[in-house]
């Protein structure tokens, strides 16, 4: 299996997040790739608004990344009778792949 280098994806992701100029996204230049989940980006703090968390997740998916806040858990769940991977946040589920 070939290991994908997600550093370019992280750079593009951070650039797009910075362009949003949202106060919800603090110091994205300090976010970093996880060593446990290959395409996870560790944010380092909780995002209080589920709408902001969902927006972050959508931008991350666009770049092939999974933004993860400290209380988030990457998990498997059943949605519409199918097993799917999700990010379980304190405020709800975010599906990783459609």
C-alpha positions as CSV (number, residue, x, y, z in Angstrom):
1,X,0.0,0.0,0.0
2,X,1.4,3.4,-0.9
3,X,1.3,6.1,1.8
4,X,-0.2,9.4,0.6
5,X,1.6,12.6,1.6
6,X,-1.1,14.9,2.9
7,X,1.1,17.9,3.5
8,X,0.1,19.7,0.3
9,X,-3.6,19.0,1.1
10,X,-3.1,20.5,4.5
11,X,-1.5,23.6,3.0
12,X,-4.4,24.0,0.6
13,X,-6.9,23.3,3.4
14,X,-5.4,25.9,5.7
15,X,-5.2,28.5,2.9
16,X,-8.9,28.0,2.2
17,X,-9.8,28.2,5.9
18,X,-7.8,31.4,6.4
19,X,-9.6,33.0,3.4
20,X,-12.9,32.5,5.1
21,X,-11.7,35.0,7.8
22,X,-14.0,33.4,10.4
23,X,-13.4,34.1,14.0
24,X,-14.3,30.4,14.7
25,X,-11.1,29.2,13.1
26,X,-8.2,30.2,15.3
27,X,-4.6,30.0,14.1
28,X,-5.1,27.5,11.3
29,X,-1.4,27.8,10.5
30,X,-0.7,25.8,13.7
31,X,-3.0,22.9,12.8
32,X,-1.1,19.7,12.0
33,X,-1.5,16.2,10.6
34,X,-2.2,13.4,13.0
35,X,0.2,10.6,13.4
36,X,-2.6,8.1,14.2
37,X,-5.1,8.8,11.4
38,X,-3.2,9.5,8.2
39,X,-5.5,12.2,6.8
40,X,-6.7,13.7,10.1
41,X,-5.9,17.3,10.9
42,X,-5.7,18.1,14.6
43,X,-7.3,21.4,15.3
44,X,-6.3,21.6,19.0
45,X,-9.5,23.3,20.4
46,X,-13.2,22.9,20.3
47,X,-15.4,24.7,17.8
48,X,-18.5,25.7,19.7
49,X,-20.9,26.2,16.8
50,X,-22.0,23.1,14.9
51,X,-22.5,25.2,11.8
52,X,-18.8,26.3,12.0
53,X,-17.7,22.7,12.7
54,X,-19.7,21.5,9.8
55,X,-18.2,24.1,7.5
56,X,-14.7,23.1,8.6
57,X,-15.6,19.5,7.9
58,X,-16.9,20.3,4.4
59,X,-13.7,22.2,3.5
60,X,-11.6,19.4,4.9
61,X,-13.4,16.7,2.9
62,X,-12.9,18.8,-0.2
63,X,-9.1,18.4,0.4
64,X,-9.3,14.7,1.4
65,X,-8.8,15.6,5.1
66,X,-10.6,15.0,8.4
67,X,-10.5,17.9,10.7
68,X,-10.6,16.7,14.3
69,X,-11.2,18.7,17.5
70,X,-10.1,17.3,20.9
71,X,-13.6,15.8,21.8
72,X,-14.2,14.3,18.3
73,X,-14.0,10.6,17.6
74,X,-13.6,9.0,14.2
75,X,-16.1,6.1,14.2
76,X,-18.3,3.8,12.2
77,X,-22.1,4.3,12.4
78,X,-25.2,3.2,10.5
79,X,-26.8,5.8,8.3
80,X,-29.8,4.8,6.2
81,X,-29.0,1.1,6.8
82,X,-25.4,1.4,5.6
83,X,-22.2,1.4,7.6
84,X,-20.3,4.7,7.1
85,X,-17.3,6.4,8.7
86,X,-18.2,9.5,10.7
87,X,-16.7,12.1,12.9
88,X,-18.7,12.0,16.2
89,X,-18.7,15.5,17.7
90,X,-20.3,16.6,21.0
91,X,-23.0,18.3,18.8
92,X,-23.6,15.6,16.2
93,X,-22.3,13.3,13.5
94,X,-20.4,14.4,10.4
95,X,-20.1,11.8,7.6
96,X,-16.6,11.4,6.3
97,X,-17.4,10.1,2.8
98,X,-20.8,10.3,1.0
